[in-house]
Structure formats: C-alpha cells, structure tokens
Amino acid sequence: MILPLGSLINAVLVMAGGCIGMLLGNRLPERVRLIVFQGLGLCTLSIGMQMTFKTSNPLYMVGSILAGAILGELIRLEDRISGGGEAVKRLLRSGNARFTEGFVAATLLFCIGSMAIIGPLEEGLNGDRTIVLAKSMLDFFASIALGAAFGSGVMFSSLPLLIYQGGITLFADSLRPYISEFIKAELTATGGVMILGIGINLLEIKKIRLSNLLPGLLVIIIICFFIERF
C-alpha cells in the first residue's frame, strides 16, 4: 500500500495558497478584490464548461443532476453542510462572514474532476505522482484567488481534499476494476455542472444551493454502472 504523499502535498499547498490569498485580500483595494473575484468567476465558468463536454450523452448528466438536486433538497444537504461549516467557524472563533461559502466552493472545485480521481489512483496503483502533483500546483494558484475572495474557509477545504484523494490512493487496488474511462468521463461532466454553479455564485448572478446537487455524483455513478452492465 502506497501512502498518499501526493494528496498530502496537494492539501498543504491548498492551505498555503489560501493563507497567501487571505494576506493579499486584506491589502487589496475593494475595486481590485472585486475584479479578481469576477475574473475567478469567469475562469471557473470556463473550467466547468470544458468539464461538461466530457459526457458521451447529455441525458446522463441532466438526469443525475435533477435526481441529485431533488434528493439533496429532500435531505436538506446544503443546510447540513452549512451547519457543519458554521460549527467549525464557531470553534475557530472566526469572524469571516464568508467562511462556509468559501469552504464549500473550494471543496467542490478541488475535489471534483478527472484529475482528482486519476491522480491519486495513479499514485496508488503505480506510485506515479505526476498527475496529482500537477493538480497540486493548479490548486495552489486557485486557492490564492479563492482565499483572497472568501478568506479562511478555503484553507479548511484541504481536509476533505486529503480524505477524498488520500482514500482513493489507499484503496486504489480495490477501486481499479470499478472506475472505467466511461465513469470518469461522466463523473467529470456532472461535476462540471457544479463547477459552473460556483462560477455563477462568484459572479453573483444567482445564488445556487450547490451542496444540494452533490447527490448527483452518486446518481451518475449508479447510472454508469447500470449502463455498462446492461
């Protein structure tokens, strides 16, 4: 079993980037922070759009998002995650009003996508950390921008990142037979819709309760398994 060193580096760089972003954010004029925020929103939209094009059939993506949204609303997932974020905020005695929003947005951005699956999987199976280290550098610069916009919540997204990617690395041998290229592509495309939602929230076009869409990731995996076998 290979230790998830690449994911640990990824998590450390996210913490470092978030910290740098916080320091920069406090020193930037409001008009500069606003344009950085808008630039990040546009870039996030672009990333999300590229991810959605990975799907082989948009119906899979649409069905999983709609089913996931209904399930998420029924179990009030957004409220539960926000409650957890607020609990951490109180524990840390943070005065940051956007702590929870930053935590959720950063976690989604860093944990959704093919690199977040392929990178730790390659590390666990072959000891090859090339992909996960490349992702780490990308996440580092993204966390600087997010840290400037949202503050300390971005730094704490490193914890679910480490658990998620590290778990894939540790259990790579058992996961390998079940993660096909088809599943990775559809999972990335469905996650891309959520990344688009982050961009829309950053641009303040419309507030989307993104956490309630998360069950869609489980739904698309179930759909893919069914399609592959039947």
N, C-alpha and C positions, 0 to 999 in steps of 0.2 A: 504493500500500500504506500503510495506516494503522498507526502504531506503537501497541503495546498499552499505552498510558498508563494506562487504567483498571485493567488487570490488575497493572501495576506499583504503582499506589496500593493496590490490594487486598493485594498481598504486603507492602507497607510497613506497612499497618495491622495485618495479622496479626502481624508481628514486634513492633510497638509494643504490641499487646494482650497478646501472650504475655509480653513483658517486664514490663508492668504487673501481670499476673497472678502472675508469679514473685515480684515485690516484695511484693504483698499476701499471697500464700500464706505467705511466711516470717514474716509478722507476725500471722497469724490463729491463734487457739487451735485445737487439734486438733478440738474438737467443732464449731466454726464451719466449718472446712475440710470436715469430714465431711458436714454438712448442705448445703453448697454443692455438693459432689460429687454427693450424692443428688438435689438439685434439678436439676442439669445433666443427670443421667441421665434423670430423668423428662421434662424438656423435649426431650431428644434422642429419646426414645421417641415423643413426640407428633409431632415433625417427621417421623420415619421412617414413622409410621402414615399421616400425610397424604400423603406421597410415594407410598406403595404403592397408594393409592386412585386414582392416575392411570392405572393399567392398564386396558385395554379387555377383557382376558381374563387372569385369574389363571394360567392354564395356561402362558402365555408366560413369566411371571415365575418360576413354580415350576420349569419346565423349564430355564431359563437358570441359575438358582441351583444346582440339583442338578448339571447338567453342568459348570458352572464350579467347583463345590466338588470334584468328582471330579478334574478337570483340575488344580486348584490343589494338591490333596493329592499327586497323582502327580508333579508337578514340584517339590513342597516349596516353594511360593512364599512361605509365611509364614516359613520358616526363612531363605530367601534375603534377603527384605526385612529381617528382624530382624538378619541378619548385616550388612547394609549399614548399618542404624541403629547397631549396636554399633560398626562401624568408624568412623563419624562421631563417635560418643561417645568412642572412644579417641583419635581425632585431636584432639578438643577438650579431652581430659582431663577430661571431665565426670564428676562423682561422683553424678549423678542416676540412681537405680535405675530410674526410670520413663521415661527418655529415649525409648527405642524405642517403648514403648506410646503415649506422647504424640504422637510423630511420626506413627505410623500412624493413630491415631484422628483427629487433626486433619486430616491429609491427606485421609482419606476424607470427613470432614464438609465440608471446604471445596471439594473437587473434584467431589463427586457431587451432582447435582441439575440441574433445568432452568435455574436462574439461572447456573450455571457454564458452561452451553452457550450459552444465549440472549444473556446479557450480552456476552461477548466477540465473539459472532457479530454482534450489532447494532453493536458498536463497529467491527468490521472492514468491515462492509458499508455502513453508513450514517453512521459517525462519531458515533453516538449512544451516550453513555456512561452514560445514566440508570440502566439496569438493573445494570451492573457496579459503579457507584458505590454504589447501594443495597445490593447484596450486600456490598460492602466494609465498610459500616457494621455490617451484621449480623455479619459475620465478626470485626470488631474486638471487639465485645462478647462473642462466643462465645470468642474466643481469650483474653480476660481470664480467663474462668471456667476454660477448659482449662489455661491457664498456671498458675493457682493450684493446679490438681489434679495436673498432670503435670510442670510445670517446663519446662526449656529445649527439649525435643523439639518443643513446639508452635511455637516461633519458626522452627525449621528446616523446618516444613511449608510455609513461604512459598515455598521454592524449587520443589518440584513444582507448587505452585499457579501460580506465574508461568510455568513451562514449559508447563503444560497449557492455561491460559486464553490466554496470550500466543500459543501456537501456533495456537489456533482463530482468534484475531484476524488473525494474519499470513496465514493460509491460508483466510480466510473465503470468498473468491470461489470457490475450488475445492471447498470443503466444502458450499456452499449447496445444490447440486442433490441432495445425498445425505442431508441432515438434515431429514426431514419432521416434521410435528407428531406423527405416529404413532410415529416413532423416539424423539423427545424424551420423549414420554409414557411409553413402555415402558422407556426407559433410566432415567428418573427413578424409576419404580416399582420397578425391580430394584435401583437404588441405595438406595431407601428401606428395603429389607430389610436391607442392610448398615448403614444408619444405626440401625435398630432394634437390631442387634447391638452397636453402640457403646454404646447406652443400657443394654443388659443387662450389658455389661462394666463400665460405670461404676458400676452398682448392685451389682456383684459377685455377681450372681445365678448366673452361669455364665460361665466363661472360654471365649469363642468365638474360634477362629483366623480372624479376619475377612479377613486378606490372602489366604487360600486361596479366598475367594469372589470375588475380583476378576475372574478369567476369565469370570465370569457376565456382566459388562458387554459383553465381546466377543461372547459367545454370543447375548445378546439382540439385538445389532445385526445379527448374521447371520440370526437368526430373522426379524427385521423386514424385512430386505431380501428374504428368500425369500418372505414373505407378500405384500409389496407387488407383487412381480413375478409371482407365480404364483397 
